[in-house]
Amino acid sequence: MKNLDIANEWFKMAELDLDSAKFLMINMRPAPLEIICYHCQQCAEKYFKGFIALNGGQIIKTHDLVILNKNCLMYSSQCQEIENDCMELTDYGVQMRYPFHLDVERNRC
């Protein structure tokens, strides 16, 4: 499989997570913020992995957006701009799936 084909598979999956997050935000009341944040983290993770694949890099098995972002820095210095966002969003990938998790504010989703 070519790098672009692999990347596009990751990007398609990322879009499904993003579409799910948008759907839940618009259509459910009250909005399930924990699940929305989870899908947003998953979307970012898959876009990072797609970007790494597109550039011919090795995709590592991790949910940590900070680590993935650092890998992406090898291909684009612009990734530095979102490092703090990666730190915050990473927590949503694991903690939001279980009870007694982080508090989420609607404007942060």
C-alpha positions in Angstrom: 0.0 0.0 0.0 1.3 3.5 -0.8 1.8 6.1 1.8 -1.1 8.2 0.5 -3.5 5.2 0.5 -2.5 4.4 4.1 -2.9 8.0 5.1 -6.3 8.3 3.5 -7.6 5.3 5.4 -6.5 7.0 8.7 -8.1 10.3 7.5 -11.4 8.6 6.7 -11.6 7.1 10.1 -10.7 10.5 11.7 -13.6 12.1 9.8 -16.0 9.5 11.2 -15.0 10.4 14.7 -15.3 14.1 13.9 -18.8 13.6 12.3 -19.8 11.6 15.4 -18.7 14.4 17.7 -20.6 17.0 15.7 -23.7 14.9 15.5 -23.8 14.3 19.2 -23.2 18.0 20.0 -26.0 19.1 17.7 -28.6 16.4 18.3 -28.4 15.2 21.8 -29.7 17.0 24.9 -28.0 17.2 27.2 -25.0 16.8 24.9 -22.8 13.9 26.1 -19.7 16.0 26.5 -17.5 13.1 27.7 -18.3 11.1 24.6 -17.9 14.1 22.3 -14.4 14.8 23.8 -13.5 11.2 23.4 -14.4 11.3 19.7 -12.4 14.5 19.3 -9.3 12.9 20.8 -9.8 9.9 18.6 -10.1 12.2 15.5 -6.9 14.0 16.3 -5.0 10.7 17.0 -6.1 9.3 13.6 -5.2 12.5 11.8 -1.7 12.5 13.4 -1.2 8.8 12.4 -2.4 9.6 8.9 0.0 12.5 8.6 2.9 10.3 9.8 1.9 7.6 7.3 1.7 10.2 4.5 5.2 11.3 5.2 6.5 7.7 5.3 7.0 7.5 9.0 6.5 4.6 11.3 3.1 4.6 13.1 3.5 3.8 16.7 0.8 2.2 18.9 -0.1 5.0 21.3 -3.1 7.2 22.2 -0.8 9.9 23.5 -1.3 13.0 21.2 1.8 14.7 22.7 4.0 11.8 21.5 2.3 11.7 18.1 2.6 15.4 17.7 6.4 15.2 18.5 6.7 12.5 15.7 4.8 14.9 13.4 7.3 17.7 14.2 9.9 15.7 12.1 7.7 16.6 9.0 6.3 20.0 9.9 7.4 22.6 12.5 3.8 23.9 12.6 2.9 21.0 14.8 4.7 22.9 17.6 1.7 25.4 17.7 -0.7 22.8 19.0 1.4 21.1 21.6 -0.6 22.5 24.6 -3.8 21.4 22.9 -2.4 17.9 22.5 -1.7 17.7 26.3 -5.3 18.6 27.1 -6.9 16.5 24.5 -4.9 13.4 25.3 -6.6 13.0 28.7 -10.0 12.7 26.9 -8.9 9.6 25.1 -8.8 7.4 28.1 -10.3 9.1 31.2 -13.6 10.0 29.5 -14.5 6.4 28.9 -14.8 5.6 32.5 -16.8 6.9 35.5 -15.3 9.5 37.8 -13.4 11.2 35.0 -12.5 14.8 34.2 -15.1 17.5 34.3 -15.8 18.9 30.9 -17.2 22.4 30.1 -19.3 22.7 26.9 -17.2 25.5 25.5 -14.0 23.3 25.7 -15.5 20.6 23.4 
